[in-house]
Amino acid sequence: MYKAIVNKKSFEITSSDDGFTVNGEPLTWDLVKVADGYFHILHNQKSYRAEVVKTDAATKTFTLKINGTMYTVALRDRFDLLLEKMGMNNVASGKINSLKAPMPGLIIDLKVKPGDAVKQNDPLLILEAMKMENIIKSPGEGIVKTVKIKKGDSVEKNQVLIEFQ
């Protein structure tokens, strides 16, 4: 499953053996590559000229010009959507807002306190889950605003553990 945000409007894209669907409807476009970055699209008996103006692989963002109108498209794959759900969706920008538990478990150690500055991959806490100790690292840069858990707490999946400024 994918999510595409086109000029701030969201679309859910899924694929199967039958092809792609957009918001549950079959994708019925006929797309032909004309040259590098240029495409011809037929949809509902209408013709469209499409040009890929700009791509940013790091943020999975594209700027397209279709029949002279500019569109900004941001793509999110299932991993991006999972990170978003876990509160770790600002990794590309390096800024984080909160950290959520990736799985249920027991907090066995805390490595940060409010006011601490953290960088990407700094250890934040140790979460014991399924008899394994998991070092939970910072997905980006930030300053610890609040630590919502303490050593010995049991946590549920997606529970907010740490908030950042």
CORKAFEN-V193834 format. One record per residue. N is the residue number from 1. RES is the residue in one letter. PHI is phi as a letter, one per 40 degrees, with the letter a starting at -180 (none if undefined). OMEGA is omega in whole degrees, -180 to 180 (999 if undefined). Layout:
BEGIN
n->N res->RES phi->PHI omega->OMEGA
n->N res->RES phi->PHI omega->OMEGA
END
This chain:
BEGIN
n->1 res->M phi->none omega->178
n->2 res->Y phi->b omega->173
n->3 res->K phi->b omega->177
n->4 res->A phi->b omega->176
n->5 res->I phi->b omega->-178
n->6 res->V phi->b omega->-177
n->7 res->N phi->f omega->176
n->8 res->K phi->g omega->175
n->9 res->K phi->b omega->-173
n->10 res->S phi->c omega->178
n->11 res->F phi->b omega->176
n->12 res->E phi->c omega->-177
n->13 res->I phi->b omega->176
n->14 res->T phi->b omega->178
n->15 res->S phi->b omega->177
n->16 res->S phi->a omega->178
n->17 res->D phi->c omega->-179
n->18 res->D phi->c omega->-178
n->19 res->G phi->h omega->-177
n->20 res->F phi->b omega->171
n->21 res->T phi->b omega->176
n->22 res->V phi->b omega->-175
n->23 res->N phi->f omega->177
n->24 res->G phi->g omega->-180
n->25 res->E phi->b omega->179
n->26 res->P phi->c omega->178
n->27 res->L phi->c omega->-174
n->28 res->T phi->b omega->179
n->29 res->W phi->c omega->171
n->30 res->D phi->b omega->-174
n->31 res->L phi->b omega->180
n->32 res->V phi->b omega->176
n->33 res->K phi->c omega->-180
n->34 res->V phi->c omega->178
n->35 res->A phi->a omega->178
n->36 res->D phi->d omega->179
n->37 res->G phi->g omega->-179
n->38 res->Y phi->b omega->-177
n->39 res->F phi->b omega->173
n->40 res->H phi->b omega->-177
n->41 res->I phi->b omega->170
n->42 res->L phi->b omega->179
n->43 res->H phi->a omega->-178
n->44 res->N phi->f omega->-180
n->45 res->Q phi->f omega->175
n->46 res->K phi->b omega->-178
n->47 res->S phi->b omega->180
n->48 res->Y phi->b omega->173
n->49 res->R phi->b omega->-179
n->50 res->A phi->b omega->178
n->51 res->E phi->b omega->174
n->52 res->V phi->c omega->-175
n->53 res->V phi->c omega->-175
n->54 res->K phi->a omega->174
n->55 res->T phi->b omega->175
n->56 res->D phi->b omega->-176
n->57 res->A phi->c omega->-178
n->58 res->A phi->c omega->-179
n->59 res->T phi->b omega->-179
n->60 res->K phi->f omega->-179
n->61 res->T phi->b omega->-178
n->62 res->F phi->b omega->172
n->63 res->T phi->b omega->-179
n->64 res->L phi->b omega->173
n->65 res->K phi->b omega->-179
n->66 res->I phi->b omega->-176
n->67 res->N phi->f omega->176
n->68 res->G phi->g omega->180
n->69 res->T phi->b omega->-178
n->70 res->M phi->c omega->177
n->71 res->Y phi->b omega->174
n->72 res->T phi->b omega->-177
n->73 res->V phi->b omega->175
n->74 res->A phi->b omega->-179
n->75 res->L phi->b omega->176
n->76 res->R phi->b omega->176
n->77 res->D phi->c omega->-175
n->78 res->R phi->c omega->179
n->79 res->F phi->c omega->176
n->80 res->D phi->c omega->-180
n->81 res->L phi->c omega->177
n->82 res->L phi->c omega->178
n->83 res->L phi->c omega->177
n->84 res->E phi->c omega->-179
n->85 res->K phi->c omega->-179
n->86 res->M phi->c omega->180
n->87 res->G phi->g omega->-177
n->88 res->M phi->b omega->-172
n->89 res->N phi->c omega->-180
n->90 res->N phi->b omega->-177
n->91 res->V phi->c omega->-178
n->92 res->A phi->c omega->180
n->93 res->S phi->c omega->-179
n->94 res->G phi->g omega->-179
n->95 res->K phi->b omega->179
n->96 res->I phi->b omega->179
n->97 res->N phi->b omega->-180
n->98 res->S phi->a omega->176
n->99 res->L phi->b omega->179
n->100 res->K phi->b omega->179
n->101 res->A phi->c omega->179
n->102 res->P phi->c omega->-179
n->103 res->M phi->a omega->176
n->104 res->P phi->c omega->179
n->105 res->G phi->i omega->-177
n->106 res->L phi->b omega->178
n->107 res->I phi->c omega->-180
n->108 res->I phi->b omega->175
n->109 res->D phi->a omega->175
n->110 res->L phi->b omega->-178
n->111 res->K phi->b omega->-177
n->112 res->V phi->b omega->175
n->113 res->K phi->a omega->179
n->114 res->P phi->d omega->-180
n->115 res->G phi->g omega->179
n->116 res->D phi->c omega->174
n->117 res->A phi->c omega->179
n->118 res->V phi->b omega->175
n->119 res->K phi->b omega->178
n->120 res->Q phi->d omega->178
n->121 res->N phi->g omega->173
n->122 res->D phi->c omega->177
n->123 res->P phi->c omega->-179
n->124 res->L phi->b omega->-177
n->125 res->L phi->a omega->174
n->126 res->I phi->b omega->-178
n->127 res->L phi->b omega->176
n->128 res->E phi->c omega->179
n->129 res->A phi->a omega->180
n->130 res->M phi->f omega->178
n->131 res->K phi->g omega->177
n->132 res->M phi->b omega->176
n->133 res->E phi->c omega->-179
n->134 res->N phi->b omega->176
n->135 res->I phi->c omega->179
n->136 res->I phi->c omega->-176
n->137 res->K phi->b omega->180
n->138 res->S phi->c omega->178
n->139 res->P phi->c omega->-179
n->140 res->G phi->a omega->-179
n->141 res->E phi->c omega->177
n->142 res->G phi->i omega->175
n->143 res->I phi->b omega->-178
n->144 res->V phi->c omega->178
n->145 res->K phi->c omega->178
n->146 res->T phi->a omega->173
n->147 res->V phi->b omega->-171
n->148 res->K phi->c omega->-179
n->149 res->I phi->b omega->175
n->150 res->K phi->b omega->180
n->151 res->K phi->d omega->180
n->152 res->G phi->g omega->180
n->153 res->D phi->c omega->169
n->154 res->S phi->c omega->-179
n->155 res->V phi->b omega->177
n->156 res->E phi->b omega->177
n->157 res->K phi->d omega->179
n->158 res->N phi->g omega->175
n->159 res->Q phi->c omega->178
n->160 res->V phi->c omega->-178
n->161 res->L phi->b omega->-177
n->162 res->I phi->b omega->174
n->163 res->E phi->b omega->-178
n->164 res->F phi->b omega->177
n->165 res->Q phi->c omega->999
END
